[in-house]
Amino acid sequence: LSFFAFYEVALGASACYLKVAPWISSEMFDASWGFLFDSLTVVMLIVVTFISSLVHLYSISYMSEDPHSSRFMSYLSLFTFFMLMLVTGDNFLQLFLGWEGVGLSSYLLINFWFTRLQSDKSAIKAMLVNRVGDFGLALGIFACFTLYQTVDFSTLFACAALPSGSFLFCNLEIHGTTLLCILLFIGAVGKSAQVGLHTWLPDAMEGPTPVSALI
């Protein structure tokens, strides 16, 4: 399915929007449950599904002697599900749900052998450090809604070129789009374990080997 989507969207040079159902609707805020397939999305679909498939195949033999292998495979599938939700969401709210789901799945995978004290410590450390990136992303989504009154990607891309407001912080005026990009960048830095937020990554080796490959 990922390769078919790549053929239709990337090679056909046409993005695809799928609106599934209304989600949240009020006077000030509106968000629907839908999917966006553009060239970046379909490339990430191939990357996620291909790597996840290899990890699943390797895990079959690696975890064959473990009595809880079915639970481990469920966690792997849950991680893949939330990652696909993250890359295919057509709005920031849906992306954030997938984002948090990936963090939860990472915690469950790292802490798979939860009877080990070090596994517990490593999983909690990963969860706490990732909260920094989550906080940055959440503030970025709030800034996006404040500036453009939307969290929908298609509307946001159309409005991004228009003049936006600015924020005053400690007597320093910051352009709204610049602040939005900085906050989203903080979220990306936190999730990808870089620039001081990488300390949890070596501890993630406390989980089974396929976890390290997937993360």
Secondary structure as GFF3:
##gff-version 3
##sequence-region A 1 215
A	DSSP	alpha_helix	2	5	.	.	.	ID=ss1
A	DSSP	pi_helix	6	11	.	.	.	ID=ss2
A	DSSP	beta_strand	16	25	.	.	.	ID=ss3
A	DSSP	beta_strand	30	37	.	.	.	ID=ss4
A	DSSP	alpha_helix	39	62	.	.	.	ID=ss5
A	DSSP	alpha_helix	69	88	.	.	.	ID=ss6
A	DSSP	alpha_helix	92	110	.	.	.	ID=ss7
A	DSSP	alpha_helix	117	148	.	.	.	ID=ss8
A	DSSP	alpha_helix	153	159	.	.	.	ID=ss9
A	DSSP	beta_strand	166	169	.	.	.	ID=ss10
A	DSSP	beta_strand	172	175	.	.	.	ID=ss11
A	DSSP	alpha_helix	176	191	.	.	.	ID=ss12
A	DSSP	alpha_helix	200	203	.	.	.	ID=ss13
A	DSSP	three_ten_helix	204	206	.	.	.	ID=ss14
A	DSSP	alpha_helix	209	214	.	.	.	ID=ss15
###
